[in-house]
């Protein structure tokens, strides 16, 4: 079933149940469905005209995918996806890392992108979805980084102990499971690691506050909120409507999902003997 056929069926089903006086939620759900449909079509046009290579951003030139295992594809292809994190990723890369732990890697946007961006770093990519793991392995192979992208399934809360003492960046995007995975009392090694965590109060009530509370004693915690996108458009997008230009960078978020960028606090200098 094509995206257009599936979307049309869903819209017709929705219209069959349409209330006489729709409320804001009804209108929102319809607009969201239609927006995702258009987003898929824009991604198809990008691939037909530009190929699968990422257009801009820190992963520019990466041979990507024509179907995402999760979330919006076209902002990844354009290179605006989660652009709020770009300066933080660049800063961590400049400081030097031994490894990256990417929990919730999906098809490997960050796992493979960071392996390309940081040639001396090994990326350990985890996802509970077998399809995502297979897609990540394929993406790593196509980009020549299979030797530095190690793929695994479920990541347990005490798993960080295996990386103790290494210069590590932890990325976690797990739709609310960050509360279960990031438990410093089960993995003391987390105290010395850099972290970027996407928080999902929309799926796990209080996730943002819980993460902040858990890591404030050991880390400098910076909240990063989503911002409007400013970017150099691919040629095909420039003559298109403003709505299409907006949908091309829409990341399908239902509600705000702030990131926490966390760095270990510097140790206090030793006092006089």
C-alpha positions as CSV (number, residue, x, y, z in Angstrom):
1,X,0.0,0.0,0.0
2,X,1.5,3.4,-1.0
3,X,1.6,6.3,1.4
4,X,-1.1,8.1,-0.6
5,X,-3.5,5.2,-0.6
6,X,-2.9,4.6,3.1
7,X,-3.4,8.3,3.9
8,X,-6.5,8.6,1.8
9,X,-8.1,5.6,3.5
10,X,-7.3,7.1,6.9
11,X,-8.8,10.4,6.0
12,X,-11.9,8.8,4.6
13,X,-12.3,6.7,7.8
14,X,-11.8,9.9,9.9
15,X,-14.4,11.7,7.8
16,X,-16.9,8.9,8.3
17,X,-16.6,9.5,12.1
18,X,-16.4,13.3,11.8
19,X,-18.5,15.0,14.5
20,X,-21.1,17.6,13.6
21,X,-19.1,20.1,15.7
22,X,-15.4,19.1,15.6
23,X,-13.2,20.3,18.4
24,X,-9.6,21.5,18.3
25,X,-8.3,17.9,18.8
26,X,-10.3,16.7,15.8
27,X,-8.9,19.4,13.6
28,X,-5.4,18.9,14.9
29,X,-5.4,15.2,14.2
30,X,-6.7,15.7,10.7
31,X,-4.1,18.4,10.0
32,X,-1.3,16.3,11.4
33,X,-2.3,13.3,9.3
34,X,-2.4,15.5,6.1
35,X,0.9,17.2,7.0
36,X,2.6,13.8,7.5
37,X,1.3,12.7,4.1
38,X,2.7,15.8,2.4
39,X,6.0,15.4,4.2
40,X,6.3,11.9,2.8
41,X,5.6,13.2,-0.7
42,X,8.2,16.0,-0.3
43,X,10.8,13.3,0.8
44,X,10.0,11.4,-2.4
45,X,10.6,14.5,-4.5
46,X,13.9,15.2,-2.7
47,X,15.1,11.7,-3.5
48,X,14.0,11.8,-7.1
49,X,15.8,15.1,-7.7
50,X,18.7,15.1,-5.2
51,X,19.3,11.4,-4.4
52,X,19.7,10.1,-0.8
53,X,22.7,12.2,0.2
54,X,22.1,14.6,3.1
55,X,22.1,18.2,1.8
56,X,23.6,20.2,4.6
57,X,24.5,20.2,8.3
58,X,27.1,18.2,10.2
59,X,26.3,15.0,8.3
60,X,26.3,16.6,4.8
61,X,27.2,14.1,2.1
62,X,26.1,11.0,4.1
63,X,24.4,8.5,1.9
64,X,21.1,8.1,3.8
65,X,17.9,6.1,3.4
66,X,14.7,6.4,1.3
67,X,12.5,5.3,4.2
68,X,13.0,6.1,7.9
69,X,12.2,3.5,10.5
70,X,10.8,6.2,12.7
71,X,9.9,9.9,12.3
72,X,10.1,12.4,9.5
73,X,12.6,11.7,6.7
74,X,12.9,14.9,4.8
75,X,14.3,17.1,7.6
76,X,17.1,14.6,7.9
77,X,17.7,14.6,4.2
78,X,17.8,18.4,4.2
79,X,20.1,18.4,7.2
80,X,17.9,20.6,9.5
81,X,16.8,17.7,11.8
82,X,17.4,18.6,15.4
83,X,19.6,21.5,14.3
84,X,19.4,22.9,17.8
85,X,21.9,20.2,18.7
86,X,24.4,20.9,16.0
87,X,26.6,23.3,18.0
88,X,26.7,20.9,20.9
89,X,27.7,18.0,18.7
90,X,30.5,20.1,17.2
91,X,31.7,21.1,20.6
92,X,31.8,17.5,21.9
93,X,33.6,16.4,18.7
94,X,36.2,19.2,19.1
95,X,36.9,18.2,22.7
96,X,37.7,14.7,21.7
97,X,35.8,11.4,22.4
98,X,36.7,7.8,22.6
99,X,33.2,6.5,21.9
100,X,29.5,7.3,21.5
101,X,26.6,5.3,23.0
102,X,23.5,5.9,20.9
103,X,20.5,4.4,22.6
104,X,17.4,4.4,20.3
105,X,19.5,4.6,17.1
106,X,16.7,3.9,14.7
107,X,18.1,3.6,11.2
108,X,21.4,5.2,12.2
109,X,21.1,8.9,11.5
110,X,23.3,9.8,14.5
111,X,25.2,6.5,14.8
112,X,26.5,6.6,11.2
113,X,26.6,10.4,11.0
114,X,28.8,10.7,14.1
115,X,31.1,7.9,12.9
116,X,31.6,9.8,9.7
117,X,32.0,13.1,11.5
118,X,34.5,11.8,14.1
119,X,36.8,9.2,12.3
120,X,38.6,8.1,15.4
121,X,35.5,7.3,17.5
122,X,33.6,4.0,17.9
123,X,29.8,4.3,18.0
124,X,27.8,1.7,20.0
125,X,24.3,1.8,18.6
126,X,21.3,0.2,20.3
127,X,17.7,-0.3,19.4
128,X,15.1,-2.8,20.5
129,X,13.6,-2.9,17.0
130,X,15.2,-5.6,14.8
131,X,14.2,-3.6,11.6
132,X,16.0,-0.6,12.9
133,X,19.2,-2.5,13.7
134,X,19.2,-4.0,10.2
135,X,18.7,-0.6,8.6
136,X,21.5,0.8,10.8
137,X,23.9,-1.9,9.8
138,X,23.1,-1.4,6.1
139,X,23.6,2.4,6.5
140,X,26.9,1.9,8.2
141,X,28.1,-0.4,5.4
142,X,27.0,2.0,2.6
143,X,29.0,4.8,4.3
144,X,32.1,2.7,5.0
145,X,32.0,2.8,8.8
146,X,30.8,-0.7,9.7
147,X,34.1,-1.3,11.6
148,X,33.3,1.5,14.0
149,X,29.5,1.2,14.4
150,X,28.8,-1.7,16.8
151,X,25.1,-2.5,16.9
152,X,23.1,-4.1,19.7
153,X,19.6,-4.6,21.0
154,X,18.2,-3.7,24.4
155,X,20.5,-1.4,26.5
156,X,20.2,-2.1,30.2
157,X,20.5,0.7,32.9
158,X,23.8,-0.8,34.2
159,X,25.3,-1.0,30.7
160,X,27.2,2.2,31.0
161,X,29.7,0.5,33.4
162,X,31.3,-1.2,30.5
163,X,32.5,2.2,29.2
164,X,33.8,3.6,32.6
165,X,36.8,5.7,32.2
166,X,36.3,6.5,28.5
167,X,35.6,9.9,27.0
168,X,32.0,9.1,26.2
169,X,29.1,10.9,24.7
170,X,25.7,9.3,25.4
171,X,22.7,10.0,23.2
172,X,19.3,8.8,24.3
173,X,16.1,9.1,22.3
174,X,13.7,6.4,23.5
175,X,10.2,7.9,23.6
176,X,10.0,8.1,27.3
177,X,12.1,5.1,28.3
178,X,15.0,7.5,29.1
179,X,13.6,7.4,32.7
180,X,14.2,3.7,32.8
181,X,17.6,3.6,31.0
182,X,19.3,6.5,32.7
183,X,19.6,5.6,36.4
184,X,22.8,6.9,37.9
185,X,22.5,4.7,41.0
186,X,22.7,1.6,38.8
187,X,25.5,3.0,36.6
188,X,27.9,5.2,38.6
189,X,30.0,5.6,35.4
190,X,27.4,8.0,34.1
191,X,28.8,10.7,36.4
192,X,31.8,11.1,34.2
193,X,30.0,11.0,30.8
194,X,28.6,13.7,28.5
195,X,24.9,13.2,27.7
196,X,22.3,14.5,25.2
197,X,18.9,13.2,26.2
198,X,15.6,14.0,24.4
199,X,12.9,14.1,27.1
200,X,9.3,12.9,26.4
201,X,6.8,14.2,28.9
202,X,4.3,13.4,26.2
203,X,4.9,9.7,26.7
204,X,6.3,9.6,30.3
205,X,4.9,12.2,32.6
206,X,7.6,14.1,34.5
207,X,10.5,12.8,32.3
208,X,12.1,16.2,32.0
209,X,12.0,17.0,35.7
210,X,13.2,13.5,36.6
211,X,16.2,13.7,34.3
212,X,17.1,17.1,35.6
213,X,16.8,16.1,39.2
214,X,18.9,12.9,38.7
215,X,21.8,14.6,36.9
216,X,22.0,18.0,38.5
217,X,24.2,16.8,41.4
218,X,26.9,15.5,38.9
219,X,26.4,17.5,35.7
220,X,25.9,21.0,34.3
221,X,22.5,20.7,32.8
222,X,21.5,22.8,29.8
223,X,17.9,22.7,28.5
224,X,17.6,23.1,24.7
225,X,14.2,23.8,23.2
226,X,13.2,23.5,19.6
227,X,13.6,26.7,17.5
228,X,12.5,27.9,14.1
229,X,14.6,26.6,11.3
230,X,16.9,28.8,9.2
231,X,18.6,26.9,6.4
232,X,19.8,27.0,2.8
233,X,17.1,25.3,0.8
234,X,17.8,22.7,-1.9
235,X,17.0,24.2,-5.3
236,X,13.8,22.2,-5.8
237,X,12.3,23.6,-2.6
238,X,12.9,27.3,-3.3
239,X,10.0,27.8,-5.8
240,X,7.6,25.7,-3.8
241,X,4.9,27.1,-1.5
242,X,5.6,28.4,2.0
243,X,3.6,25.6,3.4
244,X,5.7,23.0,1.7
245,X,8.9,24.8,2.9
246,X,7.5,24.6,6.5
247,X,6.5,21.0,6.2
248,X,10.0,20.1,4.8
249,X,11.6,20.9,8.1
250,X,8.7,19.7,10.3
251,X,9.9,16.9,12.6
252,X,6.4,15.5,13.5
253,X,6.6,16.3,17.2
254,X,3.3,16.1,18.9
255,X,4.4,18.3,21.8
256,X,7.6,20.0,22.9
257,X,10.3,17.4,23.6
258,X,13.2,19.4,25.1
259,X,16.7,18.1,25.1
260,X,19.0,18.1,28.0
261,X,22.7,18.6,27.2
262,X,24.7,17.5,30.2
263,X,28.4,17.8,31.0
264,X,30.1,16.4,34.1
265,X,30.9,19.1,36.7
266,X,34.6,19.9,37.1
267,X,36.1,18.4,40.2
268,X,36.8,20.9,42.9
269,X,40.5,21.5,43.4
270,X,42.0,19.7,46.4
271,X,42.4,21.8,49.5
272,X,45.7,22.4,51.4
273,X,47.2,19.4,53.1
